[in-house]
C-alpha cells in the first residue's frame, strides 16, 4: 500500500492493488482497472472447460431420465374412457401383473395397457417381421427378411382368421388393442429402442395385434 500527502498534509489518494479510492466532490467512486491481456484468454479457457464438463455430466443424466420415462408406470391412477368400472393392475416384487376388473372387456383393456407399456417394441417387432415390414423399422438391411416373410402372406391369413372371430370375441380384441395404444400413449417418452433407431412407434390399427396392420394403413 502507498499514500501521498495533499496540499494540507493529509492523505489525498490511497492505492491498493488494482482498485483506487479517491475523494472527489464528496462522492466515493470505485473504478476497476481493466485486466491484463494475459488473464483474459485464461478466463475464456476456464469457462470453456467448465461448460464442457457441464455438458458431459448432463448427458448421462438426460439419458437416465429418458429411459426412466419409457418404463411402465408401477403406481398411480390413469383416467380413461370406456371402462365399466375401476380396473387394478397389481405387480408383485418381480413386476408380474395381476389384473382385476368388473368385466372381461375391462380386463382385456387393462391387459393391453400393461402390454403396451411393458412390451410394445417387442410386439411391434414381431408384427413387422410377420408382415414383412421389418425394413421400415431398421432399414434396407432387412429387405431380404421381408421378402421371405411376405411370401407366406401372414397378414392376409391373420385378417381372414380375425374376420371369422365371433362378435363377442372381437369386442375383447378391440378393447385389448385400445389398451395397448393407451399404454403406449401414457408413457412419458417413447420406448428407448425407437430412440436408438431414430424413429417413432406406430400405433396398432383397428384390426388388432394379430392382423399385423398398422394405423397408417400400409398395403398388404
Residue, then its C-alpha position, 0 to 999 in steps of 0.5 A: x500500500x502507498x499514500x501521498x500527502x495533499x496540499x494540507x498534509x493529509x492523505x489525498x489518494x490511497x492505492x491498493x492493488x488494482x482498485x483506487x479510492x479517491x475523494x472527489x466532490x464528496x462522492x466515493x467512486x470505485x473504478x476497476x482497472x481493466x485486466x491484463x491481456x494475459x488473464x483474459x484468454x485464461x478466463x475464456x479457457x476456464x469457462x470453456x472447460x467448465x461448460x464442457x464438463x457441464x455438458x458431459x455430466x448432463x448427458x448421462x443424466x438426460x439419458x437416465x431420465x429418458x429411459x426412466x420415462x419409457x418404463x411402465x408406470x408401477x403406481x398411480x391412477x390413469x383416467x380413461x374412457x370406456x371402462x365399466x368400472x375401476x380396473x387394478x393392475x397389481x405387480x408383485x416384487x418381480x413386476x408380474x401383473x395381476x389384473x382385476x376388473x368388473x368385466x372381461x372387456x375391462x380386463x382385456x383393456x387393462x391387459x393391453x395397457x400393461x402390454x403396451x407399456x411393458x412390451x410394445x417394441x417387442x410386439x411391434x417387432x414381431x408384427x413387422x417381421x410377420x408382415x414383412x415390414x421389418x425394413x421400415x423399422x431398421x432399414x434396407x438391411x432387412x429387405x431380404x427378411x421381408x421378402x421371405x416373410x411376405x411370401x407366406x402372406x401372414x397378414x392376409x391369413x391373420x385378417x381372414x382368421x380375425x374376420x371369422x372371430x365371433x362378435x363377442x370375441x372381437x369386442x375383447x380384441x378391440x378393447x385389448x388393442x385400445x389398451x395397448x395404444x393407451x399404454x403406449x400413449x401414457x408413457x412419458x417418452x417413447x420406448x428407448x429402442x425407437x430412440x436408438x433407431x431414430x424413429x417413432x412407434x406406430x400405433x396398432x390399427x383397428x384390426x388388432x395385434x394379430x392382423x399385423x396392420x398398422x394405423x397408417x394403413x400400409x398395403x398388404 
